[in-house]
Structures are given as structure tokens and as C-alpha cells.
Amino acid sequence: MKTLVYSENVELSLQLLGKALQLSGPGVSALAVGSAQADSLAQYGAKVYNVKDGGTDVIRAALFQVITSESPDLVMVGSTKRGREVAPRVAAALNAGYSGDCFDVQPAEEGFTTKRLTYGGSVIATCKIRGKPAIVSVPARSFQKPEARGLRGEIVELVVSVQSARIKVVETRLKRVGDAGLENAKMIVSAGRGFKKREDLKLLEELAAELDAKMGCSRPVAADLGWMDQWVGISGKKVAPRLYVACGISGTIQHAAGIRDSQTIVSINSDESAGIHELSDYSLVGDIYTVLPALTRALRERTR
Ligand SMILES: Cc1cc2nc3c(=O)[nH]c(=O)nc-3n(C[C@H](O)[C@H](O)[C@H](O)COP(=O)(O)OP(=O)(O)OC[C@H]3O[C@@H](n4cnc5c(N)ncnc54)[C@H](O)[C@@H]3O)c2cc1C
């Protein structure tokens, strides 16, 4: 069996490679952007096709080219913004089966089965892709990086001609700093509509400073009130910290879908029947305006 992997995110491409090596042994190839990524992937024995430019049109054309020449059975693309943009387009161009955001892929009769969360993360859907290649996108942390092998796979410099680019970059803006980096954060403290005023987020900031945590929020706090840039949940960031503290968040299915992979969830909510308590390892039934200052004080005293 042959597998091809691609993600512009080096860490994620290595995780895909880990799964590909399990499935295909030596029959693994990868698409990389730039020689640093190509070198990392080649160290695990993959045959690496390297392109210099990571634009959508180039990656789409490069994947198309490599799939046509290598004829892989399975193509795994990282579920990043770029990956989700490119993978279905390549599948459509090849008339191949596609399954998005799969956290598992297994060979099956006449193709592959995939597993993905659906209905806001409350249900696991098993999908079957028939025919070749099967194209899937895979979120970060679904698979593990391979063990170091000390190998040296072949690196092929790929020249891709993009006839007429259909996407034109008109402007590039830097992201606003602040609550970025939620996806890789080890600790997150998160605000919900339990906060009455923007200024009250100070209480959360103080706790975040004590824990060295990033700040997140539920969707209404960012999308409706505009108090933060990014929110956690199915339509926001999916997070997987060691500690997630939900403060004044009710725990709807859309929020829950984004925090399921957290190692430990702590909830602070004055309503004993709030759904967030069901999801939590530790529930504090109480008023955030009392509990947060007390928690911050206690942590401060402990670290003194
Ligand atoms: C298509 C779609 C996608 C969505 N995607 C997302 C998503 O990605 N992420 C997301 O978060 N939401 C998402 N939502 C919105 C979601 O349905 C909820 O509306 C939202 O999660 C609720 O946010 P909340 O918990 O902050 O507010 P609420 O549901 O209003 O909950 C506030 C909570 O605070 C508690 N509280 C109030 N005062 C205090 C206090 N003083 N002390 C302690 N607790 C207090 C209350 O008991 C309550 O449980 C989506 C909705 C749709 C339709």
C-alpha cells in the first residue's frame, strides 16, 4: 500500500507520517514546503517531494502531480486552513473520495474507513471511501510522530507550473496579538457570558498570569461582544491543554466539542445544573466574582 502525506505544519506532517509508516511501511511519500521540512520528513525514510512555495494553487497542483505519478492508495492532508482548502479540491479534480477531519483511518475492503466527529462532537461517524486514491484530512494530534529512525529518504525537487492562479493575495495582515496560540496552549482559562462587563475580564487575566495560562472564551464573548478575538469550540479553536478552566460558561455542545481533548477540565459556574459540570473533572458551583479572586489569591500565596 502507498501513502502520501502533506501538511505545511511540520509537526502535523510528522504525525501524519507516523500513521503512514504504520499503514504502508516503506511505501510512504510526502510533500514538503522548503528544504527544512523536506529534511525532517526524509529522516524517517519517506520519499519527499519538495516545493519552494506553499501557496494554495501550488500545493494543489503539486499534490495533483505527485498523486498522478505515484498513484498512492491513501493521501492524508493535515486539517489546517490550507489543508482543508486544498484536499477537497484535489479530490474533486481526481474524482476521488474525500473525508474531512478524520481522527482515524483504516484500510478496508475496496478502500478505507475513516472516523470523524459529527453533530458538534457528540457522535462518531464511520465513513467508507471506495476507490483509489482515498483522500482524507486529519486534525493535529490524531496520530503520533514516528520514532527517530536515522534513515535518509530521497528528496525530489518538484517544479510545479501553475497556469493561471485563481487566487490573488491582495493584502497580508499580521494577527493581533493577545489570545492567539490557544491550540498549543498547555493551560487555558476561558470566559463565558457569566462575565457581566469587559472590565471584569481582569479577574480572568489575574488568574491567567498566576497559572501562566492563555485566555480563551466562549463564542458570544468573542463573536457577539467582541471582547476577544478567538473563541473555543466547534466553530472556533479546538484545544487540548493539560488544564482548561471554564469560567461562567454553560457548556453547550458547540463549546464542548472544542474542549473534549483537554486533560483536566475545571468549571466555575453558579448554576448547579449547568452542562459544563458534567464535562468537568472538578466542578466549582459558585460565583466567578467570588471564586476567581479567591483562587488567584490562593495560587499567589502558594507560589510565594
Ligand atoms: C452554528 C453554531 C456554532 C457555534 N459555535 C460555538 C463555538 O465554537 N463555541 C462556543 O462557545 N459557542 C458556540 N456556539 C454558541 C453556543 O450555542 C452557546 O450559545 C455558547 O457556547 C454559550 O456561551 P456561554 O456559555 O458563554 O453563555 P451562556 O450559555 O449564556 O452561559 C453563561 C453561563 O454563565 C453562568 N453564570 C452567569 N453568571 C455567573 C456568575 N456570576 N458566576 C458563575 N457563573 C455564572 C450561567 O449559569 C451560565 O451557565 C455556536 C452556536 C451555533 C448555532
The ligand as an SDF file (V2000), in Angstrom:
LIG
                    3D

 53 58  0  0  0  0  0  0  0  0999 V2000
  -23.5180   27.0350   14.4490 C   0  0  0  0  0  0  0  0  0  0  0  0
  -23.1180   27.4130   15.8380 C   0  0  0  0  0  0  0  0  0  0  0  0
  -21.7890   27.2980   16.1900 C   0  0  0  0  0  0  0  0  0  0  0  0
  -21.3950   27.6470   17.4940 C   0  0  0  0  0  0  0  0  0  0  0  0
  -20.0920   27.5180   17.8210 N   0  0  0  0  0  0  0  0  0  0  0  0
  -19.7120   27.7940   19.0810 C   0  0  0  0  0  0  0  0  0  0  0  0
  -18.3410   27.6130   19.4890 C   0  0  0  0  0  0  0  0  0  0  0  0
  -17.4750   27.2260   18.6930 O   0  0  0  0  0  0  0  0  0  0  0  0
  -18.0210   27.9000   20.7580 N   0  0  0  0  0  0  0  0  0  0  0  0
  -18.9300   28.3560   21.6890 C   0  0  0  0  0  0  0  0  0  0  0  0
  -18.5400   28.6070   22.8430 O   0  0  0  0  0  0  0  0  0  0  0  0
  -20.2230   28.5220   21.3270 N   0  0  0  0  0  0  0  0  0  0  0  0
  -20.6190   28.2640   20.0610 C   0  0  0  0  0  0  0  0  0  0  0  0
  -21.9200   28.4750   19.7120 N   0  0  0  0  0  0  0  0  0  0  0  0
  -22.8250   29.1290   20.6710 C   0  0  0  0  0  0  0  0  0  0  0  0
  -23.3510   28.1590   21.7130 C   0  0  0  0  0  0  0  0  0  0  0  0
  -24.5250   27.5500   21.2310 O   0  0  0  0  0  0  0  0  0  0  0  0
  -23.7010   28.9150   23.0140 C   0  0  0  0  0  0  0  0  0  0  0  0
  -24.5790   29.9650   22.7190 O   0  0  0  0  0  0  0  0  0  0  0  0
  -22.4770   29.4620   23.7290 C   0  0  0  0  0  0  0  0  0  0  0  0
  -21.4830   28.4820   23.8520 O   0  0  0  0  0  0  0  0  0  0  0  0
  -22.8900   29.9460   25.1070 C   0  0  0  0  0  0  0  0  0  0  0  0
  -21.8480   30.6810   25.6540 O   0  0  0  0  0  0  0  0  0  0  0  0
  -21.7140   30.8480   27.2280 P   0  0  0  0  0  0  0  0  0  0  0  0
  -21.6210   29.5030   27.8660 O   0  0  0  0  0  0  0  0  0  0  0  0
  -20.6300   31.8190   27.4750 O   0  0  0  0  0  0  0  0  0  0  0  0
  -23.0640   31.5910   27.5960 O   0  0  0  0  0  0  0  0  0  0  0  0
  -24.3820   31.0670   28.3060 P   0  0  0  0  0  0  0  0  0  0  0  0
  -24.9070   29.8400   27.6700 O   0  0  0  0  0  0  0  0  0  0  0  0
  -25.2760   32.2310   28.4310 O   0  0  0  0  0  0  0  0  0  0  0  0
  -23.8620   30.6420   29.7560 O   0  0  0  0  0  0  0  0  0  0  0  0
  -23.4200   31.5240   30.7300 C   0  0  0  0  0  0  0  0  0  0  0  0
  -23.1810   30.6880   31.9670 C   0  0  0  0  0  0  0  0  0  0  0  0
  -22.6240   31.5180   32.9670 O   0  0  0  0  0  0  0  0  0  0  0  0
  -23.1700   31.1640   34.2150 C   0  0  0  0  0  0  0  0  0  0  0  0
  -23.0690   32.3400   35.0800 N   0  0  0  0  0  0  0  0  0  0  0  0
  -23.7570   33.5210   34.9810 C   0  0  0  0  0  0  0  0  0  0  0  0
  -23.3160   34.3820   35.9160 N   0  0  0  0  0  0  0  0  0  0  0  0
  -22.3650   33.7240   36.6280 C   0  0  0  0  0  0  0  0  0  0  0  0
  -21.5300   34.0810   37.7080 C   0  0  0  0  0  0  0  0  0  0  0  0
  -21.5770   35.3020   38.2360 N   0  0  0  0  0  0  0  0  0  0  0  0
  -20.6750   33.1730   38.1940 N   0  0  0  0  0  0  0  0  0  0  0  0
  -20.6040   31.9320   37.6520 C   0  0  0  0  0  0  0  0  0  0  0  0
  -21.3450   31.5380   36.6020 N   0  0  0  0  0  0  0  0  0  0  0  0
  -22.2080   32.4230   36.0900 C   0  0  0  0  0  0  0  0  0  0  0  0
  -24.6100   30.7580   33.9140 C   0  0  0  0  0  0  0  0  0  0  0  0
  -25.0790   29.8620   34.9170 O   0  0  0  0  0  0  0  0  0  0  0  0
  -24.4800   30.0940   32.5590 C   0  0  0  0  0  0  0  0  0  0  0  0
  -24.3260   28.6970   32.6970 O   0  0  0  0  0  0  0  0  0  0  0  0
  -22.3470   28.1210   18.4360 C   0  0  0  0  0  0  0  0  0  0  0  0
  -23.6820   28.2220   18.0590 C   0  0  0  0  0  0  0  0  0  0  0  0
  -24.0610   27.8740   16.7820 C   0  0  0  0  0  0  0  0  0  0  0  0
  -25.5120   27.9840   16.4130 C   0  0  0  0  0  0  0  0  0  0  0  0
  1  2  1  0
  2  3  1  0
  2 52  2  0
  3  4  2  0
  4  5  1  0
  4 50  1  0
  5  6  2  0
  6  7  1  0
  6 13  1  0
  7  8  2  0
  7  9  1  0
  9 10  1  0
 10 11  2  0
 10 12  1  0
 12 13  2  0
 13 14  1  0
 14 15  1  0
 14 50  1  0
 15 16  1  0
 16 17  1  0
 16 18  1  0
 18 19  1  0
 18 20  1  0
 20 21  1  0
 20 22  1  0
 22 23  1  0
 23 24  1  0
 24 25  2  0
 24 26  1  0
 24 27  1  0
 27 28  1  0
 28 29  2  0
 28 30  1  0
 28 31  1  0
 31 32  1  0
 32 33  1  0
 33 34  1  0
 33 48  1  0
 34 35  1  0
 35 36  1  0
 35 46  1  0
 36 37  1  0
 36 45  1  0
 37 38  2  0
 38 39  1  0
 39 40  1  0
 39 45  2  0
 40 41  1  0
 40 42  2  0
 42 43  1  0
 43 44  2  0
 44 45  1  0
 46 47  1  0
 46 48  1  0
 48 49  1  0
 50 51  2  0
 51 52  1  0
 52 53  1  0
M  END
$$$$
